[in-house]
Each structure stands twice: as C-alpha cells, then as structure tokens.
Amino acid sequence: MGGLIFRELVEGERPSLRATFVLYEFWEVEFIFEQGVFGFGIPFRDTSASLLVGPTDTLRLDDLKGLFREVDERVRLRIPDKYLVAREAGDPRAS
C-alpha cells in the first residue's frame, strides 16, 4: 500500500472521513466512513467500482485484519495475473 491521504469532510451536520491509498501500485482505493457505514471503492474518472460496503455480520471495523484481507482479495481479482506475478517475483516482501 502506498500514497495514503486522509480527508475529513463536513456537509451540514454530516461529517465523513475519506482515505485514499494505492494497492499493488495499480489501483487507487478509496475508503469512506459516514454515519456508521463504510465502504471501499475504486474511483475512476466518471464513475467508481464498489469493492465492499459494510458493516455486515462478517465485515466490521473492529476486525481490521479480516476487513483488509477481503479488500485485498477483491482488488487482486481486478488486476491481471501477469502483473501480480511479475510484481511479486521482483518484490522481496512477497515471500
């Protein structure tokens, strides 16, 4: 993960938190938290792809390890295998 940016937004009486980071030097991922609901998505120029919305019975903010594992799996599904293999082969942290 790289390029972590936090922003707190306030619209009227509805504060929200947004964090943007890059996974695998490939996708920018945005985390949004507002009024107890959170989500992860990939923003594009004119649209976005939702990765995960919560909380759910199995995905909660108090289980960050499980939550980030699920986000990681969903992001990896959107990255070409040949990119991941080449990146992991050259990355000493991958082993």
matplotlib code that plots the C-alpha trace (Angstrom):
import matplotlib.pyplot as plt

x = [0.0, 1.2, 0.2, -2.2, -4.2, -6.9, -9.6, -12.4, -15.4, -18.3, -21.5, -24.0, -24.3, -22.9, -19.2, -17.5, -14.0, -12.3, -8.9, -7.3, -4.4, -2.8, -2.7, -0.1, 1.0, -2.1, -5.4, -6.2, -8.7, -10.9, -12.2, -15.3, -16.9, -20.1, -22.7, -21.5, -21.5, -18.2, -17.2, -14.2, -14.2, -12.0, -12.6, -12.5, -12.8, -16.6, -17.7, -16.4, -16.4, -17.6, -15.4, -17.1, -19.8, -20.3, -20.7, -22.0, -22.1, -18.6, -17.0, -16.7, -14.3, -13.3, -11.8, -9.4, -7.3, -10.2, -11.6, -8.3, -7.8, -11.2, -10.4, -7.0, -8.7, -11.3, -8.6, -6.4, -9.4, -9.3, -5.6, -4.2, -2.5, 0.6, 1.1, 0.7, 3.2, 5.7, 5.4, 5.6, 8.6, 10.5, 9.3, 11.3, 8.4, 6.2, 7.8]
y = [0.0, 3.5, 7.1, 7.3, 10.5, 11.3, 13.9, 14.8, 16.3, 18.1, 18.7, 20.4, 18.2, 15.0, 14.6, 11.9, 10.5, 9.6, 7.9, 7.2, 4.7, 2.7, -1.1, -3.0, 0.2, -0.5, 0.7, 3.7, 2.6, 5.0, 4.3, 6.2, 6.3, 8.2, 7.7, 4.2, 2.9, 2.3, 1.3, 0.7, 1.6, 2.2, 5.7, 6.2, 9.4, 9.4, 6.5, 4.1, 0.4, -0.7, -3.3, -3.6, -2.0, -2.6, -3.2, -6.7, -9.8, -10.8, -7.4, -4.9, -2.1, -3.8, -6.7, -4.7, -7.7, -9.6, -6.5, -5.6, -9.3, -9.1, -5.8, -7.2, -10.3, -8.2, -5.8, -8.7, -10.0, -6.8, -6.8, -9.0, -12.1, -11.5, -8.1, -9.6, -12.5, -10.1, -7.7, -10.4, -12.1, -8.8, -7.9, -9.4, -8.7, -11.1, -14.3]
z = [0.0, -0.7, -1.0, 2.0, 2.1, 4.8, 4.4, 6.8, 5.1, 6.7, 4.8, 7.1, 10.1, 8.4, 8.9, 7.0, 6.6, 3.4, 3.0, -0.4, -0.9, -3.7, -3.7, -5.7, -7.5, -9.7, -8.2, -6.1, -3.4, -1.5, 2.0, 3.0, 6.5, 7.2, 10.0, 10.9, 7.3, 5.5, 2.0, -0.2, -3.9, -6.9, -8.2, -12.0, -14.0, -14.4, -12.2, -9.5, -8.7, -5.3, -3.7, -0.3, 1.8, 5.5, 8.3, 7.8, 10.0, 8.9, 7.9, 10.7, 11.5, 14.7, 12.6, 10.5, 9.6, 8.2, 6.5, 4.8, 3.7, 2.0, 0.3, -0.8, -2.3, -4.2, -5.5, -6.7, -8.7, -10.8, -11.5, -14.4, -13.1, -15.2, -13.4, -10.0, -10.8, -12.2, -9.3, -6.6, -8.3, -8.1, -4.6, -1.7, 0.7, -1.3, 0.1]

ax = plt.figure().add_subplot(projection="3d")
ax.plot(x, y, z, "-o")
ax.set_aspect("equal")
plt.show()
